[in-house]
């Protein structure tokens, strides 16, 4: 009762003026935006390049700024965005707009640290012109909640928020000076100490007054900053960095916070004529919506007369944002002039939720090609290039968070215009196909006249990328889809979707009686909320959920969350992830790169029946507001069985999937047969991955006592890392769990906290 009163005292002032000041945006159709009018921004080290490119291995200052960028083709107006700017000064809001908001691209040498001072200069909810953020924050989510000391009172309420109530407002709404904006930088794919991971609780606000309980900095940072000293100890790989603020990642990334982070290794014996990183063409693909003033529009509140939210419980949350405009490197439908020769591309899916299936085609003649040659995955180079030929039905499938490096040879297409075609359905893989005239197009290539001399690496030559002792240590035989090493632990985990009930209710945003269709209320991994607690009832006085820890889970080091995934450093685990939802999910593990073993179909109906039957009575069904009954799926209960002992074959607490498997295992696609940190997990399938908690370059015959990181992976204060869905709308609404790595005793740690980082 005290906490509820404390929360209401904060949130009430200014409600009436805040509601009166809100003016809904009017979205424009993507079809109204001209295509292929602006050149693709390239690395600034290339002629005419505008995407800031800096070399790491030196102290850097990078500031999160708000500025104007020319996303839409002139004379359409510039768009207010957020982005990472090299240096401590933000671009002025007057004058010429920036050419792109994507970047910078940081190029780092393996073995030498890169020290970055990350400054948050994003201002407040009152000063920001990024309306997609201003009108889309949702305080009913489990989120950073800076002004309420992370208490998340709105998230604990058992009823949907009433119209004009504190929980119905956007963050900072009703506060004359607004509220400071929280942010944190996550190095996606980074093999880094937990303190530098930039996890969801490591956020800090733009005024420096508030910090998440996971905040960390090397000494000497300004109050609104953190200093991360990245060790760059892992293999050469195309990483990226983006925001990871708890419950607000979808908004901060949508506003523009994303850049690339290359690690190069001069000691790696790659083909000498492989195009260097300085010649790479980044292709960062995002889908967006815009309003009539050229500003970012986000499918959130219903103030504009369109009901984006499917449930009143989360009035500003849409289960999956999908836009109607393709933006590449910060430009709507750009073009690139290329010569009739080979180019090296980095494809990165920076979208919230959209999956892309891509291939090249001549849109006039319909002739498909040239093929794409994949040379690297999330975690580094493949042993040999893999050809994806659209004439054989092969496409590059890219889910949010995934990266692939690709070589394309335009030699046979001189004097033609090609496009990258997208056929990815939304939701993937069985949803609606993209409109071929808009979302079915990514970028246009204008191929110059040939022939052109080209001495660069030819992926069709048969020359491998890796050789000798630098080939990928094979935890998996990718040809057969079988494990090639001994795993110490097997886990069977589930992906779950909690569906809200259809209802007629007062819209918390508009105050209008509204028929809600019902739909995803939250999405979970292993049917477990972030906290590791389950709801057991509702307090009759406060109206708040009553929770208790899931039995058998372990309290983290700071006393916040209960953990279930507790891997041991140096050990190999097999994760068998059973997708119980109707959509594909890109599952991302922090710290580690893993290898895909296989995928396999299962009998969905029979397994769902066995899964539901395993639930005991107890717990609380948040969708019905009633106690859970035995033999019925209980959302957010956790696994139905004991996590450790419930399944004799695997940890996880779920019925064994083995009796329900159908058909042969499906080995990884050849282009997936490398190190991955994000992988597609399809509906109706169990996806198996081999996860080794050790550096990727250590051979499979390395003595167990040597399978350790050069830093202590058990830092971070409370939990170490997380695993989650990289559909960031899902990640923001509970589809993420913290993990803790148990360190190897006696391991040699040349990188010491407080000295190296």
Order of alpha helices (4+ residues) and beta strands (2+ residues): alpha-alpha-beta-beta-beta-beta-beta-beta-alpha-alpha-beta-beta-beta-beta-beta-alpha-beta-beta-beta-beta-beta-beta-beta-beta-beta-beta-beta-beta-beta-beta-beta-beta-beta-beta-beta-beta-beta-beta-beta-beta-beta-beta-beta-alpha-beta-beta-beta-beta-beta-beta-alpha-beta
